[in-house]
Amino acid sequence: MACNDCSPNIEINYDSPWSNPVGGNFDCQGESNGGTASSNSEDISYNGTNLACYRAESGDPLDDVLQKIDGQICSVLGDYSTYNTYCLSNITTEKEFVETISGELCTLKDDFNDFVNNTYANEIITINASIDDLDTPDIHSNCTNIFSPNSSDTLKQTLQKISNSLCTINNDILDLSSVNWGNCYTVPTTPTNIGEGFDVLLDQICLLKSEVENSSPSTVIIDNSGSCLVGGTANDSLLDTIGLIKTRLCKTGTFDGSLLDWSCLNTPTLNSDTDIQTAFQSLISEVKSLKQATPTFDSNFTTTVQGCDGIKVSLADEAGTDHYVATNDQDTTPGTLADKLEEGSNIDLDYITDPGKVIISSTGGSNTDEKVKAFSGDTDPSGYLEDKLEGSTSGDIQINVTENTGANKLTIDASVDSNSLLQTILEELDSLDTSDALFQLFCSIKNKCPDPCGTVNDVEVIYDNN
């Protein structure tokens, strides 16, 4: 974006038909003091090199050259009114065409940048998260003895474990080869799968149902010999056995828990007057509590039964004094305080200065934290300030952090590569669209500079009369 120097020193040489054949001098209107010269362009010849684009040759009349140039310009400009511009606005000139296309390109560029930097960037996060969920599904199992996945298992590993679990279920759990189907019934055909196994079980249940329905109490023989049923024999029928049981039950008195004196015991809530199990459970619970509350004594104590006055408990050595201490309830070897305290780093225990007491003193060590965090979320505040500051050694501006050991400080300074920074700024401005506000600001500042494109005052024109 360099400024052009519009005020050069120019030397223009004309080989003009105005040259006076008789040596007269001409003014700018073709007048002379010694003759006349034609001012018609058809009398002026082009004497330069051949012009390939305009198909003009040296010696052609100026009229012809200008007409050819006009034809070339018209062919370049074209008639835009006949062009199909589709979704673009109506275009009639080259300027409108360039500006319209540039505007559409800028809009497309902005839309593309918005898609890449926002829409696509947000979508790719969701897509990556979905892919991660597929790659590591983090499946949990309620039957880990058969299927035990890990949270870090990939999809392939999870499917492999499911396949192995299905094989385990099929080979171990659903395997019927070890079942004894003829344990108490004759099974003509051994089942080979779950469905056939259920069929066999249903057949056996149906046989049992049929036998029960077709049997009578008189045909069932029960051996009651040697039992508590008085008069029982080895060949009692079901009816006879029921009669013996009734006789035995009638001899047992009726239990009425409400008639018991529970006194200081917790009175149980009985389901009925004959709820013996609940009553016994209440008594057992009370005895258990009483047994657990009964103290036991080691060899340091003596016990003496005092009859109705209970038991007398006393120390085995009444003159002795217990001056031991335990560190906690897990300490099985109590001792003196001196045995239970141990000096740690930078700690001194003094038992002499004040007898009967322990003086705990610090012998040194740093009690100040000289480390620093980089920010509130820093989880590793283990460094000094110089460990938490980092300079930048790239780009046009470099930040340097150095130690000032004399002042016990850190020095932060910046160095600027002026040429590189200016080049970066110029390249950035050059890449801006002319409608951009920053570009307009740059042009506004530039326009305040002295105009290098003013009127040319130092042009020297030399007429060649040869």
C-alpha positions, -999 to +999 in steps of 0.1 A: +000+000+000+029+024-008+021+059-019+029+066-056+050+096-064+028+114-088+053+143-095+081+128-115+105+147-138+092+138-173+109+145-207+084+143-236+098+143-271+073+149-300+080+141-336+052+164-347+038+172-381+037+208-368+074+210-376+078+241-398+092+230-432+104+265-438+120+269-403+092+289-387+085+287-349+050+275-339+030+284-309+006+259-291-023+267-316-002+259-346+004+295-355+038+305-367+056+336-378+069+319-409+042+295-421+011+275-412+006+239-398-023+217-399-042+211-366-063+182-379-057+148-362-059+130-396-027+148-406-009+135-374+008+102-378+016+076-350+054+070-352+059+047-322+063+009-321+036-013-334+007-018-310-003-055-310-034-052-288-049-023-308-035-035-341-019-001-348+014+003-367+039+030-369+029+055-395-009+050-391-029+083-389-039+093-354-076+091-364-072+054-372-053+047-340-079+064-318-107+046-336-090+012-330-084+021-293-120+030-290-131-003-305-109-022-281-122-003-250-158-009-260-151-047-265-136-049-230-163-029-213-190-050-230-228-048-228-236-061-193-274-056-198-275-089-218-257-110-191-276-134-169-265-125-134-290-150-117-294-141-080-272-109-083-287-075-086-291-058-121-256-051-135-249-027-163-213-017-159-179-033-152-177-014-118-211-027-107-201-062-118-168-061-098-184-045-067-214-069-067-192-100-071-168-087-043-197-080-020-211-115-025-177-130-020-173-111+013-207-123+025-198-158+016-164-155+034-182-142+065-207-170+064-179-195+059-159-181+088-189-181+111-196-217+101-160-228+107-154-208+139-189-212+155-213-236+140-189-263+131-167-258+161-197-263+184-210-292+165-176-310+164-175-309+202-209-327+204-198-351+176-166-359+194-184-365+227-209-388+209-180-407+193-163-410+227-195-424+242-196-450+214-159-458+218-162-462+256-199-468+265-191-472+302-216-500+307-223-513+342-236-547+352-257-560+381-244-595+377-207-591+377-201-628+382-212-633+346-206-599+330-181-575+345-172-545+322-149-517+331-156-480+326-126-477+303-136-507+280-140-498+244-171-508+224-152-538+209-140-549+244-175-546+258-191-566+229-164-593+234-173-595+271-210-598+263-201-626+238-181-644+265-209-640+290-234-654+266-211-684+261-208-688+299-246-687+303-250-712+274-223-736+285-225-734+323-260-721+334-281-735+306-262-767+302-285-796+311-261-825+306-254-829+344-291-829+354-304-862+368-338-863+352-346-899+364-341-892+402-375-904+412-394-907+379-386-926+347-377-902+319-377-920+285-359-892+266-333-870+283-340-833+274-312-813+257-325-778+261-345-756+285-378-761+267-376-799+267-365-797+304-397-777+313-418-803+294-403-831+315-409-812+348-445-805+338-450-841+329-437-852+364-459-826+381-489-838+362-481-874+373-478-864+409-511-844+407-528-875+393-515-897+420-526-873+448-560-870+433-565-908+430-551-917+464-571-919+498-559-914+534-564-951+541-538-961+516-511-939+531-490-958+557-470-939+583-444-953+608-452-938+643-433-964+663-409-948+688-425-914+685-441-893+712-475-904+699-487-928+725-500-961+708-483-954+675-473-984+653-451-989+622-481-993+600-505-965+610-527-951+583-529-914+577-563-912+595-549-931+625-519-908+627-540-877+627-561-891+656-529-898+676-517-862+670-550-848+682-549-868+714-513-856+721-522-819+714-552-820+737-530-831+766-509-799+762-522-770+782-533-738+764-506-710+765-519-676+774-490-650+773-512-623+788-513-642+821-475-641+825-460-614+849-435-597+826-427-572+854-396-551+845-392-569+812-404-556+779-438-570+774-440-585+739-468-579+715-484-613+710-503-621+679-526-643+700-528-659+734-510-690+720-481-671+704-453-691+722-426-682+697-429-645+702-429-649+740-398-671+740-380-647+716-387-618+740-373-638+769-342-648+749-336-612+739-338-601+776-314-629+787-290-619+759-290-583+770-285-593+806-256-616+797-239-589+776-243-564+804-226-588+830-191-575+837-160-597+836-128-589+855-092-597+847-064-605+872-061-569+884-094-573+903-107-597+929-144-607+933-161-619+965-197-633+966-216-614+994-247-636+993-278-615+989-257-584+988-242-594+954-205-595+945-178-573+959-152-561+933-118-547+945-083-542+931-060-571+935-033-547+948-051-519+967-018-500+973-010-498+936-017-467+915-026-468+878-004-441+861-003-455+826-018-441+795-028-456+761-025-438+728-060-450+716-084-479+721-062-501+698-031-496+721-026-529+740+006-518+759-002-487+781+028-468+795+039-435+809+035-403+789+073-403+782+068-437+765+039-425+743+054-392+731+081-391+704+099-361+690+093-353+654+111-331+630+121-297+646+103-306+679+119-308+714+103-326+744+115-312+778+107-334+808+133-317+831+127-279+833+092-283+849+090-317+867+057-334+862+051-316+829+062-319+793+073-288+775+069-291+737+091-266+717+099-260+681+136-262+673+136-246+638+122-251+603+103-226+581+068-217+592+061-195+561+048-206+528+070-189+501+052-206+472+025-189+450-004-199+428-008-187+392-046-183+396-074-195+420-078-228+402-040-236+403-038-271+418+000-271+420+011-240+441+046-255+444+066-229+426+081-195+433+070-164+414+096-170+386+082-205+381+047-190+375+057-163+350+065-172+314+076-147+287+068-148+250+097-152+224+076-153+193+059-126+172+067-089+167+067-082+204+087-103+228+082-104+266+112-113+287+113-123+324+147-120+342+159-122+378+171-090+395+191-107+423+203-075+437+168-062+444+153-097+449+128-089+422+117-101+388+122-077+358+096-079+330+105-060+298+093-060+262+113-058+230+097-047+197+108-056+162+096-023+146+102-034+110+084-067+115+055-051+135+051-024+108+051-051+080+025-071+100+003-040+104+006-031+066-002-067+056-032-067+079-045-034+065-039-046+029-060-077+036-090-056+048-120-050+026-123-013+014-157-011+032-141-022+065-142+005+092-105+000+101-096+005+064-116+036+062-099+050+093-065+043+077-075+061+045-088+091+065-055+093+084-035+090+051-056+118+034-043+142+061-007+137+047+006+162+020-008+154-014+019+138-035-003+138-066-007+176-071-002+196-104+030+186-122+051+218-124+085+204-134+077+188-168+101+197-196+088+193-231+114+192-259+102+194-295+122+175-320+119+195-353+140+170-373 
